[in-house]
Amino acid sequence: MSDAPRVVVVDDEPTLRRTIARTLAQKGFEVTQLEDGTQALAHLEKNDPDVMLVDLMMPGVSGLEVLKETKARRPDVECVIMTAYSRIEDAVTAVRAGAYDFLAKPFPSFDAVALTVAKAAERRRLITRTRRLEEELDRSSVAGTTLIGSSPPMREVYRLIEGVASASSTVLVLGESGTGKELVARAIHDKSPRKVRPFVAVNCSSIPDTLIESELFGHVRGAFTSAMSARAGLFEAADKGTLFLDEVGDLSLAAQVKLLRPLRRARSSASAPTTPRWSTCA
């Protein structure tokens, strides 16, 4: 199948129609010639052109009727209206009906006509490509997240996300640095019943061992020298939501031991609404 833009030239003047078609063909377009509006509408039943170049005044079905029917049947097809009766009112009516442009006869040159058709075809191509990309993103993404992709490994990731999202147990996300572990954790959160509650992410490697308990579990005023006031921990901040512990494996063994009890509690407290879900990352 040719990738050349498909153009339909509709004009009841045979000589002018053939000249336009010849010029467009020389510019690389795939051209179909039709002599009236009835043929144009019949052509649209089975074909999907990129551009319709239509004369305004034709016997039977007028160019304006062809324009309106084209936009009703195939809204993405660009239409360029031509006329020897160049009135501002006609131009305004055509543009309001969806015409890409309005060309007055006699043309300054047939190359100018080809340039207008080329611009219309490019507009149709860009609109079609944008819509296709949007549809691909919709099909290949997890709703409500920025994860995209449709390869077999990514489809397996989506399946796993769907499978664990409804559970309340701890989730371990593994992967190399930069592979999107936090995006996966957020996708699990967004697909879960906890999505209306906070998603709290913390980089464990940035917290000194001496402060890990204070950061995660909070402290009261005076608990240590710099504790000038009470402070809620990240567990409390993630109440009924998800606590994402990024790079949990970077914590010292002593710090990891302090996480065992809350991790076990999260596993055994699926019915406890105040327990945040853990999404750990190693």
C-alpha positions in Angstrom: 0.0 0.0 0.0 1.3 3.4 -1.0 2.1 5.9 1.8 1.4 8.8 -0.6 -1.4 11.2 0.7 -4.7 10.3 -1.0 -6.4 13.3 -2.6 -9.8 13.4 -4.3 -10.4 16.2 -6.8 -14.1 16.9 -7.4 -14.9 19.4 -10.2 -17.3 19.4 -13.1 -14.8 21.2 -15.4 -12.8 18.3 -17.0 -9.9 20.3 -18.2 -9.3 22.1 -14.9 -9.8 18.8 -13.0 -7.3 16.9 -15.0 -4.7 19.8 -14.7 -5.1 19.9 -11.0 -4.8 16.1 -10.8 -1.7 16.0 -13.0 0.0 18.6 -10.8 -0.8 16.8 -7.6 0.4 13.5 -9.1 3.7 15.1 -10.0 4.1 16.2 -6.4 3.7 12.7 -5.2 0.0 12.5 -4.3 -2.3 9.6 -5.0 -5.1 11.3 -6.9 -8.7 10.3 -7.7 -10.8 12.4 -10.1 -14.5 12.8 -9.7 -16.9 15.0 -11.7 -19.7 15.8 -9.3 -20.8 15.7 -5.7 -22.8 12.5 -6.1 -19.7 10.6 -7.1 -17.8 12.2 -4.2 -20.3 10.9 -1.6 -20.3 7.5 -3.2 -16.5 7.4 -3.1 -16.6 8.2 0.6 -18.7 5.1 1.3 -15.7 2.8 0.6 -12.7 5.0 0.7 -10.8 7.1 3.3 -9.0 9.9 1.5 -6.7 12.4 3.3 -7.9 15.5 1.5 -11.0 16.3 -0.6 -10.5 19.2 -3.1 -14.0 20.2 -4.0 -15.5 22.8 -6.3 -18.2 24.8 -4.5 -20.7 25.2 -7.4 -21.6 21.9 -9.1 -24.9 20.6 -10.5 -26.8 18.4 -8.2 -24.9 17.9 -4.9 -23.0 21.2 -4.2 -19.5 21.4 -2.9 -20.9 22.7 0.4 -23.1 19.6 0.8 -20.1 17.4 0.0 -18.1 19.3 2.7 -20.8 18.8 5.3 -21.4 15.1 4.5 -17.6 14.5 4.5 -17.3 16.0 8.0 -20.3 14.1 9.2 -19.1 10.7 7.9 -15.3 11.1 8.2 -14.4 14.1 10.4 -10.7 13.6 10.0 -10.7 14.1 6.3 -9.5 17.6 5.4 -11.5 19.5 2.8 -10.4 22.4 0.6 -13.1 24.3 -1.3 -12.5 25.9 -4.7 -14.7 28.4 -6.4 -14.8 30.9 -9.2 -17.4 32.8 -7.3 -15.2 34.2 -4.6 -17.5 35.7 -2.0 -16.5 36.3 1.6 -19.8 34.9 2.7 -19.1 31.6 0.9 -15.6 31.4 2.5 -17.0 32.0 6.0 -19.7 29.4 5.5 -17.2 26.8 4.2 -14.8 27.4 7.1 -17.5 27.2 9.7 -18.6 23.9 8.1 -15.1 22.5 8.6 -13.2 23.4 5.5 -9.4 23.5 5.9 -9.1 26.3 3.3 -10.9 28.2 0.6 -9.3 28.7 -2.9 -10.5 31.3 -5.4 -10.3 30.6 -9.1 -8.4 31.4 -11.2 -5.5 30.1 -9.0 -2.3 32.2 -8.8 -0.6 28.9 -9.8 -1.3 25.2 -9.6 1.8 24.8 -7.4 0.0 27.0 -4.9 -3.0 24.6 -5.0 -0.6 21.7 -4.4 1.0 23.5 -1.5 -2.4 24.0 0.2 -3.3 20.4 -0.4 0.1 19.3 1.1 -0.5 21.4 4.2 -4.0 19.9 4.6 -2.6 16.3 4.2 0.1 17.0 6.8 -2.5 18.3 9.2 -4.6 15.1 8.7 -1.4 13.0 9.2 -0.5 14.7 12.5 -4.0 14.5 13.9 -4.2 10.8 13.0 -0.8 10.1 14.5 -1.6 12.0 17.7 -4.9 10.0 18.1 -3.1 6.7 17.5 -0.4 7.5 20.1 -3.1 8.5 22.6 -4.9 5.2 22.0 -1.7 3.2 22.4 -0.9 4.9 25.6 -4.4 4.1 26.9 -4.1 0.5 25.9 -0.5 0.0 27.2 -0.7 2.0 30.5 -2.0 1.3 34.0 -4.9 3.6 34.6 -4.0 6.5 36.8 -0.2 6.0 36.6 2.6 7.0 34.3 3.6 3.4 33.6 3.6 2.7 29.8 4.6 -0.1 27.6 3.0 -3.1 25.9 5.8 -5.6 25.7 5.3 -9.1 27.2 7.4 -8.3 30.3 5.4 -5.0 30.9 2.1 -6.9 30.5 3.3 -9.3 33.2 4.1 -6.3 35.4 0.6 -5.0 34.9 -0.8 -8.4 35.7 1.1 -8.6 39.0 0.1 -5.0 39.9 -3.6 -5.9 39.4 -3.1 -9.1 41.4 -1.5 -7.5 44.5 -3.4 -4.2 44.5 -6.4 -5.5 46.4 -4.3 -7.3 49.0 -3.2 -5.6 52.3 0.0 -7.5 52.7 3.6 -6.2 52.3 4.8 -6.0 48.7 8.5 -6.3 47.8 9.5 -4.5 44.6 12.8 -5.6 43.1 14.8 -4.1 40.2 17.9 -2.2 39.2 18.2 1.5 40.0 16.2 3.6 37.6 13.8 0.9 36.4 10.8 2.6 38.0 10.2 0.8 41.3 8.5 3.8 42.8 6.2 4.0 39.7 5.2 0.4 40.3 4.6 1.1 44.0 2.4 4.1 43.1 0.5 2.1 40.5 -0.2 -0.6 43.2 -1.4 2.2 45.5 -3.5 3.9 42.9 -5.2 0.6 41.9 -5.9 -0.4 45.5 -8.8 0.6 47.9 -6.2 2.8 49.7 -5.9 5.1 46.7 -7.8 7.9 48.5 -5.3 7.8 51.3 -1.7 9.1 51.3 1.2 7.6 49.3 4.3 8.3 51.3 7.7 7.6 49.8 11.0 7.7 51.8 14.5 7.1 50.6 15.9 4.9 53.3 19.5 5.4 52.2 19.3 9.1 53.0 18.3 8.5 56.7 21.1 8.0 59.2 20.8 4.9 61.4 20.6 7.1 64.5 17.4 8.8 63.2 15.6 5.9 61.5 13.4 5.2 64.4 12.5 8.8 64.8 11.7 9.2 61.1 9.6 6.1 60.8 7.8 6.0 64.2 8.0 9.6 65.3 9.1 10.9 68.7 7.9 13.0 71.7 9.4 16.2 72.8 12.7 15.7 74.7 13.2 12.1 73.4 16.7 13.2 72.4 18.8 16.4 72.5 17.4 18.0 69.3 13.8 16.9 69.9 12.4 20.3 70.6 8.8 19.2 69.9 6.8 16.1 69.2 6.8 14.8 65.7 4.6 12.2 63.9 6.5 9.5 62.0 6.1 8.3 58.5 3.9 5.4 59.6 1.4 7.9 61.0 1.7 10.0 57.9 0.8 7.0 55.7 -2.1 6.0 57.9 -4.5 3.8 55.9 -2.4 4.5 52.8 0.9 3.2 51.5 4.4 3.6 52.9 7.0 3.1 50.2 10.5 2.4 51.6 12.9 3.0 48.8 16.2 1.3 48.9 15.3 -0.5 52.1 18.2 -2.8 51.6 20.7 0.1 52.2 19.7 0.2 55.8 22.0 -1.3 58.3 21.1 -4.7 59.7 20.4 -3.1 63.0 17.9 -0.7 61.4 16.3 -3.5 59.4 15.7 -5.4 62.6 13.6 -2.5 63.9 11.3 -2.9 60.9 10.6 -6.6 61.5 7.7 -6.1 64.0 5.8 -3.5 61.9 6.3 -5.6 58.8 4.9 -8.7 60.6 2.0 -6.7 61.9 1.2 -5.4 58.4 1.1 -9.0 57.2 -1.2 -10.2 59.9 -3.4 -7.1 60.1 -5.2 -7.2 56.7 -8.4 -6.2 58.5 -6.9 -3.4 60.5 -7.8 -0.2 58.7 -5.2 1.9 60.4 -2.3 -0.2 59.2 -0.5 1.3 56.2 0.4 -1.0 53.4 4.2 -1.4 53.0 5.7 -1.3 49.5 9.4 -2.0 50.1 12.1 -1.7 47.5 15.4 -3.4 47.4 
